[in-house]
Amino acid sequence: MKMMKNMRKEPLNDTQLLMSITIGIFIVMYLAAIVFLGGGFLHAQQIFDMLNDNASLIIVSCALTIVMIGGGIDISVGAVTSLVVMSCVLYLNSGGNIIVSILLAIGIGLGFGLVHGFLISYLEIQPFIVTLAGMFFARGMTTILSVNPQKVDHEAFAKLRDMKIEIPFLGYTAKNGNFVPARMELGVVVALVCLIFIFVLLKYIRLGRNFYAMGGNQQSALMLGINVKRTRFLSYILSGLLSGISGYVFMMHTGAGNATNAAGMEMNAIASSIIGGTLLTGGVGNVIGTFFGTLTLTTIKKIVVSSGLNDPWWQSITTGGMLCFFIMLQSVVLGKRAKKKNS
Amino acid sequence: MKKNKRSFGGLGQLTIPVIALALLILFNLVRDLIFIYYLKVPNYVSFFSIELTKNNMENMVLAGNLISIINGASELAILAMGMTLVTAACGGQDISVGAAAAIAGSVFVKVLKSSSSITGVTVAIAFVCACIVAMLFSSFNGTLVAIFKIQPMIATLILYTCGRSIAYWINGGATPTVDSPLITAIGGFIPGIPVPTPVLIVIAVALLFKLIFKFTSLELFTQSVGINGSAARLNGINSTFIKLLSFIILGVCVAFSGSIGVSRLGLINHETLLIDIEMDTILAVAIGGNSLGGGKFKIGGSIIGAYVIQMLTITLYAMKVSSTDVKAYKAIVIILLVVIGSPVVKAKFEKLMSNIRRSGQSISMKGAQ
């Protein structure tokens, strides 16, 4: 009760404002989809499908949100995801065990994070170039490992992959009268755990608050006594770690490794973060917004497909148009607020 | 500043690209020497050999690795010139150049296809059309950046996402081919001139930039806008216009490279035309010693950067690395280059050098005593 009162007194800050716009638009868009397209959008399974397909994208977008709040950028996430998938698939096929493969995924991610973080924060090289090189390296390594698609042939992993959490009360009765419970993959649970962890980190833990301070104004953060170099280092390590986890989740979803896996994922992740209200300039952003950003991006694609526009180019044109809309909206809203503050 | 010049040979900003180029040449030289004199491989063709051969059009043309480097980097070099300007003025990069080039190429082909016969005039009209369309798209980017004050990378993400789809839509999803000796001449060789035409176009564009910088104050204005936009505005420079102009100039560069790319193959494939070139372009700008945060710039550095990237690729091809694996090795070299160029490493290196010099002096002084 007391907290509610406090919140009411304070006006929304930039982060909350942008996030609430995103959530509002997502809800409006989804309701519109239900009204105009009906059918599939009414079932809870539709949302679970979106989550199942995009669990790894959600994790990667969270990674990017952290880095972007800190004022940097990491475009290697998609390539690292792909490398993790390929190496874990090859390892499992050569008869490895599950726990080691998970460690391998996390290890690869951490390795990339460490190198990126060291080069960017301690050698002061531009993050775009470092992570671009990281992206090239990961993509190149993926093709060096195997050019051909590889399917996982591993008993224990197949069990893990097929493990689905069934939620009976959200199910629906299919046309033939069978009751189908809502299904959620294990990867979604991992993604949600990551999401909650990062939310807590960014909101209540000193390191997370330091990310905001560093991204907002590096000079003042330094004067406040924040170890900016170490904070930046840690942000890239977190991003690398999350890309590793995302790779494993991706593999649990597809069950196969392919050199073109997760192609263009980095740009999708950046788009989700932006739609969720994270600014590339740093200091503003929220993972909950990012989560809804990912869902918005997916919903638009689903709407395009279910309204019968099956040509692949419709998807990217509508995505581009929506990005344009959100970016302009943010610019206008933030510009107005800045003017109000000044006057 | 003086100290810096002394230890790095007075090249200033161009130190890194020139060192990189020199290292690559040295590497190939050593490799050549090993193959010829140590391993004594018969019929070994040196990396640097250039020969005059007849191509299938019965023209005398130059061929060899060096020529293919200079020829292959043409699109990249042209884009890098425009990108340098955008980077300097806006402090960010345009990641949509590849997609925009695909659009420009599609328009180029569309106009060529709609005319009955391909003559010099139609090619010129097609190029002008491609130019106008590319300028329109880049002024859209420029408006977002200059007027709405959006980060360049985010603003251009829109066109990056949907650009290739627009290119697809222009030609109705087909990949039409253009078969004409004129187009082959633009993408390959003009009869009687042994130098590849794209190289000549690069030289022409570079000269154009040189002339613009010589006769206008664009260079100075761009730098001042990039270093401090509001200070430049207070000094009477229209920073919005300068930013927009930099994007429009990049649009012209995009039209040039799109048209070259189309002419080289004689067809437009919206999916693969100049794919991933945006990353290489930004890399060329960075290797050229330009700050990606805006401000001072040197177009020459970016051009050398573009050739460094292409030379690296061709060197790897000559070492029989497959085209899909090249990226991994490229990444290692890029990291090495930027580590050498990083300010922290530079400062450490200078400290080390001055320590050595001082100890050398003290030793010689002791010797004198």
Interface residues (C-beta under 8 A of the other chain):
Chain A: I73 L119 Y122 L123 E124 I125 Q126 F128 I129 V130 L132 A133 G134 M135 F136 F137 R139 G140 M141 T143 I144 V147 A259 M267 I270 A271 I274 L279 L280 T281 D311 P312 W313 W314 S316 I317 T319 G320 G321 L323 C324 I327 M328 S331 V332 G335
Chain B: Q93 L144 F148 K149 I150 Q151 M153 I154 A155 L157 I158 L159 Y160 T161 C162 G163 R164 S165 I166 Y168 W169 G173 M279 I282 L283 A286 L292 G293 S322 T324 D325 V326 K327 A328 Y329 K330 A331 I332 I334 I335 V338 V339 G341 S342 P343 V344 V345
